[in-house]
Amino acid sequence: MEQEPESLQQSLRNILTSSSQINTVEQFYALDIDETDFRISGLQNKLRSSDVAKQHEGAVSRIVYLYKQSRFEPLRPLIIFILDNEAKSDEEIIQFIEQHFNGPQSSLPASITSKFRTGTTSSLVNSSFIPALERELDGLMYTNVPGLVEHFINKSHIDPEILLQSHGKFIKQKRQESLSDKRESIILEWIASIFEKLNQQSHSRAWRGSPTTPLAGIPAKRSLDGAIISRPAKFGNRIEDILVPFEFKKNASEARQAALDLAKYVYEVFTAQPTRSYVVGVTLRGTVMQLWLFDRCGGIDLGFDPTFVDTHGQTCTNRSESRKIQIETKDGRQEFVIDDVPIFRASAICGRGTTTWKAHLADDKSRQYLIKDSWHPEKSEQEGDMLCKVGRNLPHVVRYHHHQDVTVAGKRVDIASHVRSGLKFEGCTTLRAKTGPEEPKNVFTNRFHRRLILKDVGQPIRKVKTPARLLEALEGCIRGHHALFNAGYLHRDISINNLMINDQATDPCRRSFLIDLDVAINRESNDDKHHTLTGTKVFMSASLLLEENCHSHVDDLESFFRVFVWICIHCSDEKTERTDVLDWHRQSMEDLGSIKEKQLRRPDLLTKHFADRYKESPLLIDCVAKFAKIMCDPSIRDGGPEAALYLKIVNVLREAQGKPTLSQL
């Protein structure tokens, strides 16, 4: 008699209970930590190699993330479900995993850029990434754009007919081949045969068809159907080498899904290749081929930024090569050598696409700078202009060196005229996401490539090592916010990545400082920008989330409190397990606002979850309570002097450090 195949529950249960008498979750968690690690490793490996990962990639990625972070406690509900004596079908196991783990992996949240929409995928390295990516591209993926193919051909310096002249017979033969069998393997073999022939003349590009081989260099286990790569296949299957990703679907009717699946890989290419301005991709639906161009305004040449050159002066396409840029200043030309790995890379497809690098002058390694590249609408006030206006030495605010619009051949680089070369795409049909009625429609907004060079280099405030250093850094950044406010600007995006520390600095004003004025506004203006919900969701004030007031300095000060609390709970080297009590990504704006209001009245609801390092500091706990009490007082919005509020908060932080209080800032 044929034996029935083992169910998913049985398989996972055997992994958890092997060689031990384990029947309950308590017995499982009583195991030695190394043994627990070994068994959960087996569990996540089983899920990654099963059909669950294919259909529920985000949820499985969440489990993998928790395992890699040695955070086993959040997996307790799954282990209880698996160990339950009642038999569970594979469908029940899969449904449980999807419901309980289709949530954020990261403590770093996504930005809010409009009144309702939850922003781009920038900062989302979690399972909410896929629906967020779909919303991000909703209405911005244009199909059947006239002239797109010619646009690519015209970018070539050599007539493609001349290049292919010697292959005329071969090309004719390939065009006449019958492809009645439209299976993925057959189509990919047909493409591979073309590249094999063409690569006899050129070795700078190669074809890789590897639908079963996972890509190296990305957090989730994903296998790309095919790609044009920048080096021979012997160098491995790395996301860094992907030039043109290919996505295959068997049926011509799967156009929308093919495009969205391709976008997942484009997202990873943008993240892994920091000098990429745009990415070309191809979808294959049977024998129907579509060419796509993805840039900072959506999906419509390979897109490497030509202003980054290698040490030989050629456009840099390899992240391992040394890169440099040149700028023209009033004092003459300056050349900067760029570090290999960016400090920060926004991984969204649409939006600002911010990337920052550490750099030094070519002739003086001791002079360190930060280079920030991003894409902005033309009408937005430039961060460089703001920093120029407020002065070059504002205390606790990053210092300005230079800014410019990026140009190529004397022309400003933008999406509409440079990247898309005047293509008439806006009248074309777009792919639409299945969003609810509350989601506003995306519209095309032209963006310009801008470069800002700053004099201060540091680390995000979450890298602090002690409670005392955290308090000192918060004090400095709040004083920087006050200085910026007095100079005429409201920051509006106080978050964990925009407060910086530099422990090597000798100047107290440079040991902690504010960065990123991308969404800052002139505080005297009275336009719609004050009414737009802007910032980073989990650090936003309760008032903004509940739409009770326009954005003011009070909201930014509450955001400092949220950063303070977040670090005390999440940013620790300790191995202890803590529940994701600040799992605010999943909350609606209204619910999150109500939660935050309650936490200001009851800060003990937060401090009880602090890491031991912070919980064991009575002065810090008292500081949190006093800070919350200040922000909970409705009179702080009554129009009193701003300086008094800043001073009160700064002195609370100074008292916790054992420093004398100040009479004025």
N, C-alpha and C positions, 0 to 999 in steps of 0.2 A: 504494500500500500504506500502510495506516495505521501511523504511527509509535508505538512503545510509549512510554508515559509514563516520565519520568525517575524512577529509583529514589531513595529517600531518601539512600542513600549517595552516589550521583552528584551529587545536588543539594547536599549538604553539602560534598562534595569540591570541587566547582566554586567554592563560596564561599571555601574555604580556599586554593585554588591559583590563583585568577583573576589573569591578567596576569603570572604568574610561573612559572618552572620549579621547582615544588616537588613533590618526590616522597617526602620523608621528614620525620619530625617534627623532626629536627635542622635541616633547611633552613627549616622553618616558624618555629622559635624563633630563628633567626638574623636574621629580619626586624627592621626598625626597630620600636620599641615602638608607635609610632602606627599602623603598618601592621598589626601583630599585633592591636591593639585593634580596628581597623576590621573585620578579618576575623572575629574572634570575636564582634563585635557582629552581623555578618550571620548567623553560625551560630546564636546564641541567638534572634535574631528569627525565623529560619526554624523553629526548634523550637517557639517560642511560638505561631506561626500554624498549626502542623500539627496533625494528629490526635494526635500524641504527647502534647501538652500536655493534651488532654482526658482521656486515660486514665492519664497518669503525671505529674500536676500537680506532685507533690512533687519528683520527680527533675529535671524541667525548671526548677522554681523554684530548685533548688540550682545549676544551671548559670548561670541568670540572676544569682543572688546572687554567684557567683564572678566573673562578668564585671564586675558593678557595683563590686566591691571591687578590680578590676584584679589579681585573683589567678588568673593564667593557668596556672601550673604544675600545679595539681590537674586541669586539663583535658587534660593530656598523654596519658593513656591513651585518651581518647575520640578525640583527633586521630590517634593511632597507628592506632586501629581504623578510622577513616574513610579514612585514606590508604593502608591496606593494599591491595596489588594484587589480592588475592582478593576477588571480588564478594560483597557481603553483602546478604541480603534485608532488607526493611524490618523484618520481625519480629526479625531478629538485631540490627539497630541499636537497636531499641526495647528489647529485652531487655538489651543491654549498658548502655544509659543507665539503666535501672531498677536494675540490679544495682550499678552503680558510683556512682550519684549519689542513691540513696534513703537519704541520711544527713543529718546536721545541717548547717545553714547557719551557725549562730551559734556563737560561742565561749561563749555564756551558757547554762547548763544548766537542766534541770528539777529541781524539788524532789522529794525522797522523803518521803512522808508516812505510809507504813506499812511493815510488815516486808518485803513483797514487791512491792507495786505501785509503778510508776514515776511516780506522782504525776499531777497535773493538767497541762494544757497550758501553764500559766503559765511564762513564759520560753522556751517552745519556738517559735521563729520559723523552722521548718525543715520538711523533708519528713517527719519523723517525727511531725509535728503531726497528720496525719489519723488514723493508727491510735491515737495517744495520745488524741485527742479522742473516738474511738469507745470506748476503754477508760474514759475519764473519765465518759461518759454511760451506760455499761453498767448497765442495771437501774434507771436513774434517770429514764427517759423514760416516763411513764405515759400509756397510751392510754385513750380513751373515759371521761374523768373526769366523773362526773355533776355537773351544775351549773356547769361551767366557762364556758359561753356566758352563762348568767344572771349569773355573777360579773362579767363585763365589762359587761353591760347595766346591772346595778345600780350600778356605779361612776359612771354618767353622772348628772349633776345634772338632766338633762331627760329626760323619758320619750321613748324613741326613736320611739314611735308618733306623738307630737306632731310630732317633727322631720320624719318622713316622710309626714305627713298629706297635704301638697300633691302628693306624688309617687305617690299610691296607684295611679292608672291606669297610670303608667309601670312601676311595680314589678310589677303584675299582668301586664303585657305581657311583661316580661323573664322572669318565672317560667314563662310559657306557651311561650316560644320553644323550639323543638326544637334540641338540640345533639347530633345524631347523629355529627357530625364532631368528634372529640375531639383534633384536633391542637392543639399549643401556641398557634399563632398565632390560631386561631379562639376558643379559650377566653380568651386574653388580650384579644382585641378585645371580647368580650362583657363582660368586667370593665371595660375602659376606657370603654365606652359608659355604664355605670352611674355611674362617677366623673365623666364629662363632664357628665352631667345634674345630679348632686348638687353639683358644684363651682360651679354657677351661683349658689348661695346662699353658699357659703363658699370663701374663697381661702387659708385657712391650711394646707390639705392638698392634695396632688395625687397622681395615679396615674402611675407610670412603668412601662411594659412595655418592657423593653430587653434581650431575651435574647441579643443579639449585641454589645452595647456593654459593654466592660470597665468595671468600677467603678474610679474614681479613689480613691487613698488607701489601697490595700492592696498588699502586696508581690507577691502572685501575680496572674497574669492571669485574673480570674474575671468572669463575666457573670451577673448576677442576673436571673432570669426576670421578676420584677416586684416592685414595692414601693409602699407608701404612703409618700410623702416629705413633708418639712416645709416645702417651698417650691416655687414653680413650676419646671417642668422646664428653663426657660431658664438656670438657675444651674448646670447640668451634672449629671453622673452621679457623685455623690460619696457615699462610705460615711457621711460625717458627717451626711447628710440623710435617711438611711434610718430610718423609724419602724417600719414593719411589713414585713419581707421575705417574699416569696412564692417557693415552689419548685414547679415543675411537673413532673409525670411523666405520660406518656400512659396507662399501665396502672394500674388500681386495685390490682394485686398488688404494686406497688413501694412499699408503705407504709414499710418500714424504711429503704430507700435514700433516699426522699424526705425523711424526717425527719432523717437524718444529713447529707444535702446542705444542708438548711435550717440545721442546726446550724453548718456552716462559716461561713455568713454572719452568724449570730448572734454567733459568736466574734469576727468582725471588727467588728460593731456595738458590742459591749462594749468592745473596744479603742479604737475611734475616738470613742466618746461617754462620757467618764469620769464623768458624773453619772447614768449609767444604772444603776438597781438591778436591773432585769429587762427582758426583751425579749419582745414578742409576735411570733409568726410564723405563716404559713399554708402548708400543703402542699395542692396540688391534684393529684389523681390522676384524670385524665379529668375527670369532673364531680363527683368525691367531694372534699369540702373538709374539712380538719382544722385546728383552731385549736390553737396551741401557746403555752405560756408558759415561757420559760427564765429561771431565776433561779440563785442561788448554790448551789442544791441539785439542779439538773438541769432537765429540761424538763417542763412540765405544761400592761389599761391600758398603757400605753406605758412606764411604769417609770422616769420621771425622778425623781430625789431631790428632794422638795419643800423640803428644808432648804437647798438651794442656790437662791438667788434672784438675779435680775438687778438692775441699779441702780434699776429701777422697782418692785422688790418682788415681781415675778412669778416663778414657777418657771422656772428657766433650762433651756431645751432646746437652746440653740445654743452650741457650744463657743467661738465667736468673741466671744460677749458677755462683758462683765465680770460676774464672779460674786462673791457675798459670802455669808457665814454669820454668825450671831450665837450667842454662848454666854453662859450665866449663870454667873458666878463669885461667890465670897464678897465680892469687891470691887465687884460690879455687872456690868452687861452690857458685853460687848466685841463689836465688829464687825470682821470680817476681810475684806479684799479679796483674792480669789484670782487668781493668775496664770492666763492663758488656757490654757497647755499644762501638763499634769501632768508632774512629774518622773519618776514611775514609774506604770505602769498594768499590773497583772497581767491578761494577756489570756485566761486560762482562763474557761470558763463556770462550772464548779463550783469550790468552794473558798472561800478567804478573799477573793478579788476585791480585793486591796489596791490602793489608788490613793493617791498622795501629791502634794500641791501645795505650792508656795511661796506664802506669803501675807504680808501686812503689816497692821498695824492701820489702820483707816480714817482715823484722825486722826494717824497717825505712820508715814510710809513707811520711816523708818530702822529700825524695829523689825521684823525679819524672823522669820518662824515657818515651821514645816513642819506641814502638816495631813495626817493619815493616816486614811483611811477603810478599813474592812475588815469582814468578816463572820465571826463566830466562834460555835462551840457555846457554849451558856450556861454550862456547867460549867467551861470553860477559864478559868484565871486571867488577868485582863486585863493587858496590857502596861503600861497606865497605873498599875495597882495595884502592879506590881513596881517601877516607877520611883519611885513615891511611897515605897515601903518602903526602897529603897536610898539615898534622899536625892536632892536636886535638883542637887547639884554633884559627883557622882562623876567623878573625872578620866578623861578620854578615853571617857566614855559620854554619849550624847545626853541633853540636859537636858529635864526634864519641865515642862510648863506647865499642861495641863488634859486631862481625858478624861471621856467620857460615853457612855452609850448614846443613839443617835439616837432621837428621838421625833417622832411626828406626831400632832397633836390630843391630846397628853398621853399617848399610848400608845407603848410601845417598838416599834421596827420590827424584825420578824423575818420569816422565810419562811412559817412555818405559819399564823400568825394574821393577819399584815398583808398579805404579798404574795399568799398563796394563800387568804386569808380563810376559813380553816376548811374548805376543800374536802376531801372524803373521797377521797383519791387512793391511799392506800397499799395498798388491796385490788385496785387495777386492774392489768391486764396491763402489763408493761414490755417495751420493746425490748431485746433482748440482743445483745451483741457476740460475735463469734466468737473468744473468748479461750481460752487453754489452761487445763488443769486447775489450774495453779499460781496462777492469778489469783483472789484472793479476791473475793467479791461485794461490790459497792457497796451500801450501805444509806443510807436517808434519815436525815440528821442535821439537826435544826433549827438555823438560824444567826441570830444577832442582829447588827444593824448597829451598829458602834462607831466612835467618832471620838476620835482622840488628837492633841493639839496640842503640838508640841515647839519648843524655843527655838533649836536648832542646825540650820543649813541648810548643806549641802555638796555635794560631787560624789563619785561612787564612786571608790575608790582606783585603779581602772584608768586614771583620767585623769591620773595623775602624769606629769611631763615628764622627770624625770631619775632616775638610779639613786639618788642621794643622797636625793632626796625620797621615793622608794619605801621605802628603808630606814628613814627617819625616821617615815614613816606607819605602817609595820608595827610598829615599836617602840612607838609611841603606842597603837595598837589592842590590842596584846598586853598592855600595861600596863592598858588599860581593861578587858580581859577578866579580868585578875587582880583588879582592884578590884571588878568585878561578882561574881566568884567569892567573894571575901572577904566581900562583902555578902550572900551566901547563894544566888546564882543561877548556874546553868550555862547558857551561851548556846545551844549545840547547833546553830547554823546559821551557822558562819563561812564566808562566801562573798564573791564579788567585788562583790556589790551591798550587802553589810551592813557593809563597812568604808568609812568616809567621810573625805574630806579637805576642809579649808577654808583655802586659801592666803592669804585676807584676814584671818584671825584673828590677833590679837596675843597672846592667851593661849595658851601652848604646849599646854595641855590641851585646847584647842578646835581645834587645827590638824589633828588626826586623832581619830576617835572611832567607837565601835561604835553600831550602830542595830539595830532589829528584834529584840525579845524575844518574838516571837509563839510560838516553840516552846521558849523557856527554861523551866527547871523549878527548883524549890527543890532545891539539891544535897543536902540532908539527907534528902529523901524517899526511900522505898524501895519505890516502886510500879512498875507495869508500864511507866511512861513511860521509865524508865532502860533498858528492854529493847527499846523500839521504835526501829526504824531511822528516824532523823530527820535531815534536813539536805539538802544539795544534792549530788547524786551525785558529780560530778567532783571535789569538794573534800573528800569524806569520807575518813576514815582507812582504811588497809588493814585494821586490826583490826575496825572496824565492818562493812566490806563482807564480811569472812570470818566474821562473827558469833562472834568469839573472846572479846569482852568486852562488858560494859555500857558505855554512853556515859559518858565521864569527861572531865575537863579535858585529859587527854593527847590524846584524839581531836580536841578543838577546836584544840589547839596544832599537831597535824599538819595540820589544815585550813588554818591560817595558812601553813604551808610550801607547801601546794598552791596557795593564792592567789598567793603569792610567785612560784612557778615559772610559773604560768599567765600572769601579767602579763609576765614576762620573755620569754615565747615569743610571745604573741598580741597584747599591747596595745602597739603601737608605730606611729608615724607613717611608718615606713620603707616603701618601696615594694618591698623585696626579697621574693622568693617563698619561703615556708617551708611544708613539708608539715604537715598537721594531725596532729602527733605526739601531741597530747593528744585524740585522737578517742575519748574515753572513753564517749560516750553509747551507743555500740553494744554495749559490752561487758556481759557478765553481771556480777552482783555478785561472784561468785567469781573470775572471770577478772580483773576490774579490781582486786580486792584483791591478787591474786598479782602483777600488773603493778606495783602501787604498792609492794609489799614489795621487789621487785627494784630499783626506782628509788631507794629509800632506801639500799640497799646500794651502788648504782652511780649516784650523782647525775650523773656525766658523761653518762649516757644522756639526761639532760634538758638540761644546760647546753650541750651541743653544738648544740642547736636554738635557743638564745637569740638574740633580735634583737641586731644589732651593738652597739646602744647599751648593752646589758647585758653582752654577751659581752666587750666591750673594757674592762670594769672588773674587774681582778684581785681587788680587795677584795670585790666583790659575788660573784664566782664562788667565792672562798674561803669567804664567808659561807654560801652555799648548801650547800657540802660539810660545813661544821661543823654547820649546822642539821640536815641529813639524818643526820649521825652521832649527834646527840643523840636524834633521834626513832627511830633504828634500835636504840638500846640497850634491851634488854628490861627492864632494872632500873628504868626510869622508871615502870613499872606495879607496882612492889613495895611501894607504900604509903609511900614517903619523903615528906618535907615538900614540899608543892606549891610553896611560895615559892621553893625552891632551883631547881626546874626552870624556873620563869618567869624567875628571875634569870639563869640560865645562857643562856637563849635571848636575852633582852634584851641581855646583854653581848656576845654574838656579833654582834648587829645594831649595837650601839654601836661595837664595834671596827672594823667595816666602814665606819662613818661617820667614823672618826678621833676619836671621843669617848672620854673616860676611862670605865673600867668602874665599875659601882656595887657597893657592898658589901651593899646591901639595896634592896628596892623600897618 
